[in-house]
């Protein structure tokens, strides 16, 4: 399969030059391809690599490819000097590096299992996180290759490359806490090297989209592409429709049949597995049900009773277990009997040796994940530091009518495209964090009382590490208000909307209510002046005593009053789907801003 893919890449190199000269409209990338003009092939490659964040790595990759191509042909006319050829070759090399990194992580895991007395999944084993994240990254990079060789989809490719880079950032973060120093050092170098390859591929892809104005030095004005056309599209839809509290609209990538799953009563849904502690279902634990459906899916090519989606109905009860829905397990839906009725509880945390990534009570990496009417809890307590209740790295995922409860790092919106609706989130420090492209709509966000005086609350900590990633946190038409334990003493604690976890952190809050628990400055630095000019924080038409912007921070990357066009780019229609809501749902909806 790999040889076939390599042959396809070579063919694409040859054809790209002909397409660039003869018929640019026939190729997705060719209209962006830049003719080498009077430049030599080497000069053309050097020119392209000047637009990447890791120039030396880019030059080495593409010049090496040129040398290999030259030795196998009768001339040097087929070098990857076009933008199209450079991008595909960059991804091709990145896949090879990712496969090498994955083999290394696997060998380190096996070696540890053979030479250690304790379990291979012992807390603090960052290499285990890297192995899982590399499997996910390779899956996405393979998708990029196949998509680029067939019918490209800009939003998909942009998401996959952004997420693959995020995976390596997470690997490195987990390795920081790895107690096995030799493994840590070996894997750390490999992960950093792979990050450079992914970053360059992402940069080349952004160039193919015509974003020549992208600056690697600053992203304070770098908004999602095609903002103007998306704004016009939304305004032309139905400018008089408003987003009502009873609105049941979802992104266009949620099919109509699955909208019915999100709104139907439990009695109307034919579940593939029923979890009940009293033995009245098909399984007594959620983990057994997830593994059972994964096994069935690997043995059968036919779909489930719900047309390809695996529906697990979890009856009322408190389930003390840890759930992992892996990358290869797609389209899983967990549906409960309601918030406070179906409860999943764990207590893993960093103080007890778990990596942040592995501390999650429920972790969903399989694309198409949906959760409805469930409470997710990490009850490690307010003093145990990082303790995740729910981690989501599933593309096109939906969390609807749920409650997510913890203290520090409650909700890990790890990567890819996510949508949260009518969901309550409770926490203290960085309790909504990650590097996905995520929109929260009509949600209740509740800062809690910190464990001791002098400590601060931070609602968000967004982790965008590259200006080319299409990621960020968008909080739209939500309520941010002190939880019941914080409210009586809110004047004694400082609560901020967010702080910049990574250099290009991006968080937008618009048309939302904020109570007086929010500090007048609004936002807090992470450390000194780090990222204050490269972040992108914005507010738009918020209400409540905590929404006053007169006392807000004066950072270069902060925008106290976004324009409607800027805000539109971070709506559900503009940020995570790029399309209008389907009008066939028959309910009131707004794809963009309210009013």
Order of alpha helices (4+ residues) and beta strands (2+ residues): alpha-alpha-alpha-alpha-alpha-alpha-alpha-alpha-alpha-beta-alpha-beta-beta-beta-beta-beta-beta-beta-beta-beta-beta-beta-beta-beta-beta-beta-beta-beta-beta-beta-beta-alpha-beta-beta-beta-beta-beta-beta-alpha
